[in-house]
Amino acid sequence: MLPFRSEIRNSPSHPTIKIFLSDEALVPRIKKHLDHFNEIELVEIRKTHGRNREEDNLTVFFKDHVDITKMKTNIDSSLWWYFEEDLVD
């Protein structure tokens, strides 16, 4: 099982990225990890509504004029690095 999954959610008003973690105990730690990105305006912990989904997810909001596709790639890379380092420790 993968440690996380991320999805771009295209909203007309404010596109976001949703991050679903396989271990919900890590949600606060990952939220804190994402705070170092200057392009991120806000990271919220939200309840997930849907079948076969994790209970909580992180919803990432970006500042204006940020390339969301590029940011998804950056966030995914950063999270893979985070989980690799965490597994080594």
VMD Tcl script that builds the backbone (N, CA, C; Angstrom):
set m [mol new atoms 267]
animate dup $m
set s [atomselect $m all]
$s set {name element resname resid chain x y z} {
  {N N MET 1 A 0.848 -1.186 0.000}
  {CA C MET 1 A 0.000 0.000 0.000}
  {C C MET 1 A 0.893 1.249 0.000}
  {N N LEU 2 A 0.564 2.181 -0.837}
  {CA C LEU 2 A 1.325 3.425 -0.925}
  {C C LEU 2 A 1.078 4.282 0.314}
  {N N PRO 3 A 2.085 5.055 0.739}
  {CA C PRO 3 A 1.908 5.874 1.933}
  {C C PRO 3 A 0.966 7.067 1.729}
  {N N PHE 4 A 0.786 7.498 0.467}
  {CA C PHE 4 A -0.108 8.630 0.200}
  {C C PHE 4 A -0.592 8.588 -1.237}
  {N N ARG 5 A -1.616 9.358 -1.486}
  {CA C ARG 5 A -2.152 9.566 -2.833}
  {C C ARG 5 A -2.554 11.031 -2.912}
  {N N SER 6 A -2.265 11.680 -4.026}
  {CA C SER 6 A -2.655 13.080 -4.191}
  {C C SER 6 A -3.458 13.242 -5.464}
  {N N GLU 7 A -4.388 14.190 -5.429}
  {CA C GLU 7 A -5.262 14.460 -6.577}
  {C C GLU 7 A -5.449 15.962 -6.728}
  {N N ILE 8 A -5.417 16.424 -7.962}
  {CA C ILE 8 A -5.755 17.822 -8.240}
  {C C ILE 8 A -7.269 17.917 -8.318}
  {N N ARG 9 A -7.826 18.877 -7.640}
  {CA C ARG 9 A -9.257 19.166 -7.718}
  {C C ARG 9 A -9.415 20.529 -8.360}
  {N N ASN 10 A -9.945 20.535 -9.560}
  {CA C ASN 10 A -10.115 21.788 -10.295}
  {C C ASN 10 A -11.443 22.428 -9.958}
  {N N SER 11 A -11.348 23.494 -9.240}
  {CA C SER 11 A -12.510 24.296 -8.903}
  {C C SER 11 A -12.380 25.598 -9.676}
  {N N PRO 12 A -13.471 26.131 -10.181}
  {CA C PRO 12 A -13.374 27.396 -10.921}
  {C C PRO 12 A -12.821 28.540 -10.072}
  {N N SER 13 A -13.099 28.508 -8.799}
  {CA C SER 13 A -12.656 29.619 -7.961}
  {C C SER 13 A -11.256 29.417 -7.393}
  {N N HIS 14 A -10.923 28.183 -7.033}
  {CA C HIS 14 A -9.638 27.961 -6.367}
  {C C HIS 14 A -9.232 26.492 -6.501}
  {N N PRO 15 A -8.378 26.131 -7.473}
  {CA C PRO 15 A -7.945 24.737 -7.590}
  {C C PRO 15 A -7.166 24.316 -6.341}
  {N N THR 16 A -7.329 23.068 -5.945}
  {CA C THR 16 A -6.659 22.548 -4.754}
  {C C THR 16 A -6.030 21.196 -5.073}
  {N N ILE 17 A -5.227 20.742 -4.131}
  {CA C ILE 17 A -4.714 19.380 -4.165}
  {C C ILE 17 A -5.187 18.703 -2.893}
  {N N LYS 18 A -5.746 17.518 -3.051}
  {CA C LYS 18 A -6.150 16.701 -1.899}
  {C C LYS 18 A -5.096 15.622 -1.725}
  {N N ILE 19 A -4.691 15.422 -0.476}
  {CA C ILE 19 A -3.713 14.390 -0.153}
  {C C ILE 19 A -4.361 13.426 0.827}
  {N N PHE 20 A -4.373 12.156 0.445}
  {CA C PHE 20 A -4.930 11.097 1.272}
  {C C PHE 20 A -3.766 10.246 1.766}
  {N N LEU 21 A -3.656 10.070 3.083}
  {CA C LEU 21 A -2.559 9.307 3.673}
  {C C LEU 21 A -3.050 7.933 4.104}
  {N N SER 22 A -2.208 6.923 3.931}
  {CA C SER 22 A -2.593 5.576 4.351}
  {C C SER 22 A -2.577 5.455 5.871}
  {N N ASP 23 A -1.768 6.258 6.548}
  {CA C ASP 23 A -1.716 6.272 8.010}
  {C C ASP 23 A -2.219 7.629 8.495}
  {N N GLU 24 A -3.450 7.653 8.969}
  {CA C GLU 24 A -4.055 8.932 9.366}
  {C C GLU 24 A -3.367 9.578 10.563}
  {N N ALA 25 A -2.607 8.816 11.310}
  {CA C ALA 25 A -1.874 9.392 12.440}
  {C C ALA 25 A -0.822 10.394 11.955}
  {N N LEU 26 A -0.440 10.299 10.689}
  {CA C LEU 26 A 0.573 11.198 10.127}
  {C C LEU 26 A 0.009 12.511 9.599}
  {N N VAL 27 A -1.294 12.652 9.574}
  {CA C VAL 27 A -1.909 13.853 9.003}
  {C C VAL 27 A -1.332 15.134 9.604}
  {N N PRO 28 A -1.256 15.295 10.937}
  {CA C PRO 28 A -0.686 16.548 11.479}
  {C C PRO 28 A 0.787 16.745 11.113}
  {N N ARG 29 A 1.567 15.669 11.066}
  {CA C ARG 29 A 2.989 15.791 10.715}
  {C C ARG 29 A 3.169 16.203 9.262}
  {N N ILE 30 A 2.370 15.637 8.371}
  {CA C ILE 30 A 2.477 15.997 6.958}
  {C C ILE 30 A 1.995 17.427 6.744}
  {N N LYS 31 A 0.953 17.833 7.467}
  {CA C LYS 31 A 0.481 19.222 7.377}
  {C C LYS 31 A 1.624 20.164 7.736}
  {N N LYS 32 A 2.334 19.864 8.810}
  {CA C LYS 32 A 3.465 20.692 9.235}
  {C C LYS 32 A 4.580 20.670 8.184}
  {N N HIS 33 A 4.821 19.523 7.580}
  {CA C HIS 33 A 5.838 19.394 6.531}
  {C C HIS 33 A 5.507 20.291 5.335}
  {N N LEU 34 A 4.236 20.361 4.972}
  {CA C LEU 34 A 3.828 21.165 3.812}
  {C C LEU 34 A 3.907 22.665 4.068}
  {N N ASP 35 A 3.937 23.060 5.317}
  {CA C ASP 35 A 3.990 24.491 5.646}
  {C C ASP 35 A 5.252 25.185 5.122}
  {N N HIS 36 A 6.285 24.434 4.761}
  {CA C HIS 36 A 7.517 25.077 4.289}
  {C C HIS 36 A 7.438 25.536 2.835}
  {N N PHE 37 A 6.397 25.172 2.106}
  {CA C PHE 37 A 6.248 25.616 0.718}
  {C C PHE 37 A 5.726 27.054 0.688}
  {N N ASN 38 A 6.469 27.943 0.058}
  {CA C ASN 38 A 6.053 29.349 -0.022}
  {C C ASN 38 A 4.806 29.546 -0.873}
  {N N GLU 39 A 4.567 28.655 -1.828}
  {CA C GLU 39 A 3.445 28.796 -2.749}
  {C C GLU 39 A 2.105 28.392 -2.125}
  {N N ILE 40 A 2.171 27.736 -0.982}
  {CA C ILE 40 A 0.948 27.263 -0.318}
  {C C ILE 40 A 0.384 28.365 0.564}
  {N N GLU 41 A -0.886 28.632 0.368}
  {CA C GLU 41 A -1.580 29.628 1.186}
  {C C GLU 41 A -2.098 28.999 2.490}
  {N N LEU 42 A -2.655 27.792 2.372}
  {CA C LEU 42 A -3.299 27.168 3.523}
  {C C LEU 42 A -3.376 25.661 3.323}
  {N N VAL 43 A -3.196 24.902 4.409}
  {CA C VAL 43 A -3.413 23.457 4.394}
  {C C VAL 43 A -4.449 23.161 5.465}
  {N N GLU 44 A -5.549 22.547 5.052}
  {CA C GLU 44 A -6.632 22.224 5.988}
  {C C GLU 44 A -6.771 20.715 6.122}
  {N N ILE 45 A -7.092 20.272 7.337}
  {CA C ILE 45 A -7.450 18.880 7.562}
  {C C ILE 45 A -8.963 18.814 7.444}
  {N N ARG 46 A -9.426 17.965 6.517}
  {CA C ARG 46 A -10.867 17.862 6.267}
  {C C ARG 46 A -11.325 16.415 6.356}
  {N N LYS 47 A -12.588 16.248 6.691}
  {CA C LYS 47 A -13.202 14.919 6.684}
  {C C LYS 47 A -13.472 14.518 5.243}
  {N N THR 48 A -13.242 13.254 4.945}
  {CA C THR 48 A -13.492 12.731 3.615}
  {C C THR 48 A -14.887 12.135 3.575}
  {N N HIS 49 A -15.620 12.459 2.534}
  {CA C HIS 49 A -16.955 11.908 2.344}
  {C C HIS 49 A -16.904 10.994 1.129}
  {N N GLY 50 A -17.102 9.730 1.369}
  {CA C GLY 50 A -17.081 8.776 0.271}
  {C C GLY 50 A -16.754 7.390 0.766}
  {N N ARG 51 A -17.094 6.428 -0.040}
  {CA C ARG 51 A -16.834 5.045 0.319}
  {C C ARG 51 A -15.393 4.664 0.051}
  {N N ASN 52 A -14.891 3.762 0.865}
  {CA C ASN 52 A -13.541 3.211 0.688}
  {C C ASN 52 A -12.469 4.295 0.637}
  {N N ARG 53 A -12.640 5.321 1.423}
  {CA C ARG 53 A -11.660 6.402 1.484}
  {C C ARG 53 A -11.179 6.549 2.922}
  {N N GLU 54 A -10.032 7.154 3.066}
  {CA C GLU 54 A -9.519 7.461 4.379}
  {C C GLU 54 A -10.467 8.457 5.053}
  {N N GLU 55 A -10.448 8.488 6.372}
  {CA C GLU 55 A -11.385 9.353 7.089}
  {C C GLU 55 A -11.046 10.832 6.930}
  {N N ASP 56 A -9.758 11.180 7.008}
  {CA C ASP 56 A -9.324 12.572 6.879}
  {C C ASP 56 A -8.446 12.729 5.644}
  {N N ASN 57 A -8.410 13.941 5.130}
  {CA C ASN 57 A -7.492 14.267 4.040}
  {C C ASN 57 A -6.941 15.658 4.283}
  {N N LEU 58 A -5.871 15.965 3.603}
  {CA C LEU 58 A -5.310 17.313 3.629}
  {C C LEU 58 A -5.714 17.998 2.333}
  {N N THR 59 A -6.279 19.183 2.459}
  {CA C THR 59 A -6.635 19.980 1.293}
  {C C THR 59 A -5.675 21.166 1.249}
  {N N VAL 60 A -4.961 21.276 0.138}
  {CA C VAL 60 A -3.921 22.289 -0.009}
  {C C VAL 60 A -4.430 23.393 -0.930}
  {N N PHE 61 A -4.440 24.624 -0.411}
  {CA C PHE 61 A -4.824 25.806 -1.175}
  {C C PHE 61 A -3.560 26.596 -1.508}
  {N N PHE 62 A -3.533 27.161 -2.713}
  {CA C PHE 62 A -2.342 27.854 -3.184}
  {C C PHE 62 A -2.578 29.352 -3.342}
  {N N LYS 63 A -1.483 30.079 -3.323}
  {CA C LYS 63 A -1.542 31.504 -3.594}
  {C C LYS 63 A -1.918 31.709 -5.061}
  {N N ASP 64 A -2.311 32.921 -5.400}
  {CA C ASP 64 A -2.714 33.233 -6.779}
  {C C ASP 64 A -1.574 33.000 -7.759}
  {N N HIS 65 A -1.953 32.585 -8.964}
  {CA C HIS 65 A -1.041 32.441 -10.101}
  {C C HIS 65 A 0.034 31.368 -9.897}
  {N N VAL 66 A -0.283 30.343 -9.136}
  {CA C VAL 66 A 0.641 29.226 -8.944}
  {C C VAL 66 A 0.266 28.127 -9.930}
  {N N ASP 67 A 1.261 27.525 -10.552}
  {CA C ASP 67 A 1.039 26.408 -11.480}
  {C C ASP 67 A 0.750 25.157 -10.641}
  {N N ILE 68 A -0.506 24.750 -10.599}
  {CA C ILE 68 A -0.923 23.656 -9.718}
  {C C ILE 68 A -0.328 22.316 -10.156}
  {N N THR 69 A -0.140 22.115 -11.445}
  {CA C THR 69 A 0.457 20.865 -11.928}
  {C C THR 69 A 1.908 20.754 -11.461}
  {N N LYS 70 A 2.632 21.847 -11.575}
  {CA C LYS 70 A 4.019 21.878 -11.098}
  {C C LYS 70 A 4.073 21.668 -9.582}
  {N N MET 71 A 3.158 22.285 -8.864}
  {CA C MET 71 A 3.138 22.142 -7.410}
  {C C MET 71 A 2.788 20.718 -6.991}
  {N N LYS 72 A 1.906 20.057 -7.726}
  {CA C LYS 72 A 1.586 18.666 -7.407}
  {C C LYS 72 A 2.843 17.810 -7.532}
  {N N THR 73 A 3.602 18.034 -8.600}
  {CA C THR 73 A 4.853 17.308 -8.794}
  {C C THR 73 A 5.829 17.588 -7.654}
  {N N ASN 74 A 5.955 18.852 -7.264}
  {CA C ASN 74 A 6.860 19.223 -6.170}
  {C C ASN 74 A 6.425 18.610 -4.843}
  {N N ILE 75 A 5.143 18.658 -4.573}
  {CA C ILE 75 A 4.627 18.102 -3.321}
  {C C ILE 75 A 4.804 16.590 -3.306}
  {N N ASP 76 A 4.463 15.928 -4.400}
  {CA C ASP 76 A 4.635 14.475 -4.467}
  {C C ASP 76 A 6.096 14.087 -4.241}
  {N N SER 77 A 7.018 14.793 -4.886}
  {CA C SER 77 A 8.445 14.508 -4.704}
  {C C SER 77 A 8.873 14.712 -3.265}
  {N N SER 78 A 8.413 15.782 -2.672}
  {CA C SER 78 A 8.751 16.079 -1.288}
  {C C SER 78 A 8.194 15.013 -0.337}
  {N N LEU 79 A 6.972 14.565 -0.600}
  {CA C LEU 79 A 6.383 13.537 0.256}
  {C C LEU 79 A 7.087 12.195 0.090}
  {N N TRP 80 A 7.480 11.853 -1.144}
  {CA C TRP 80 A 8.239 10.614 -1.332}
  {C C TRP 80 A 9.549 10.690 -0.565}
  {N N TRP 81 A 10.219 11.819 -0.631}
  {CA C TRP 81 A 11.460 12.005 0.126}
  {C C TRP 81 A 11.182 11.875 1.622}
  {N N TYR 82 A 10.121 12.510 2.090}
  {CA C TYR 82 A 9.747 12.463 3.503}
  {C C TYR 82 A 9.541 11.020 3.959}
  {N N PHE 83 A 8.793 10.239 3.196}
  {CA C PHE 83 A 8.517 8.863 3.598}
  {C C PHE 83 A 9.750 7.977 3.490}
  {N N GLU 84 A 10.611 8.206 2.518}
  {CA C GLU 84 A 11.865 7.449 2.432}
  {C C GLU 84 A 12.754 7.727 3.631}
  {N N GLU 85 A 12.872 8.990 4.020}
  {CA C GLU 85 A 13.666 9.351 5.188}
  {C C GLU 85 A 13.060 8.761 6.459}
  {N N ASP 86 A 11.745 8.789 6.555}
  {CA C ASP 86 A 11.054 8.268 7.737}
  {C C ASP 86 A 11.250 6.763 7.852}
  {N N LEU 87 A 11.266 6.059 6.727}
  {CA C LEU 87 A 11.460 4.609 6.753}
  {C C LEU 87 A 12.889 4.237 7.117}
  {N N VAL 88 A 13.857 5.094 6.783}
  {CA C VAL 88 A 15.262 4.827 7.092}
  {C C VAL 88 A 15.532 5.033 8.577}
  {N N ASP 89 A 14.900 6.040 9.176}
  {CA C ASP 89 A 15.135 6.353 10.597}
  {C C ASP 89 A 14.681 5.289 11.529}
}
mol reanalyze $m
mol bondsrecalc $m
mol representation Tube
mol addrep $m
